[in-house]
Amino acid sequence: MSAGLGASWLVRGQPHATRALRLYCFGHAGASAAAFRAWQARLEPSIEVCAIELPGHGRRMAEAPQDQLLPLAGELTQALARELRATPRPYALFGHSLGALLAFEVARGLARLDVPPPLRLLVSGANAPQRRPPSRMLHRLPDDALLEELRTYDGTPQELLDERELMALLLPILRADFCMVETYHYHPGPQLTVPLTVLAGRADARVSPDGVAAWALETSGSCHSIWHDGGHFFIETHARAVLADIRATLAQD
């Protein structure tokens, strides 16, 4: 993937004349844009994968991570709006877990600006924002306790968690990302008008059928859910099936 317009925020697939739709991808807590590196080759050639790189993550590791979701979503909204005005192209938004909340709030922000709306919002691994469970405030835990919590997630390799020096570098980033999720407060607002697709893992203890179904309250457009085998990181463990559904969904648009 290569950087382009808005390089501080975006890491995009190789430009190609046939790319007719941009897919902006927002990752989970602790993830960098590299989480979507393989997507460009696995999706249709007409789709340009544009992965969001947050401050403190990946290529921006020298920057301080941000720990408040709504201000960050506001910055992202302005960055995407600048790109959409400079080089207009149909686009969709995808976000997983933390990324689902960010993509949702960016979609709300873009709806207030003079830019075309996305063709579709795809959210993954998250209950609807008004149906989120009470926060456990993991970001306040001491390092050792936070590491033990991370061992219960299926997205962080155990051998990585055992690398104390590396985790000392990564924990502040994870702590800031958890803080974003755990201090986020949903504010009711106008419904989106775009179609919404919700992806979820059948074994994901962090979502519920009611929480997934409640995403329909956030749009006046269509809303449908797709359930996959796997836990919270089903988009990685069952990537082939997930990308097949994303391809089919975007083909409708």
Helices and strands as residue ranges (DSSP letters): E 2-3, E 10-12, E 21-26, G 33-36, H 39-42, E 47-52, G 58-60, H 69-86, E 91-96, H 98-111, E 120-124, G 129-131, G 138-140, H 143-150, H 158-161, H 164-182, E 196-201, H 209-213, G 214-218, E 223-228, H 234-237, H 239-252
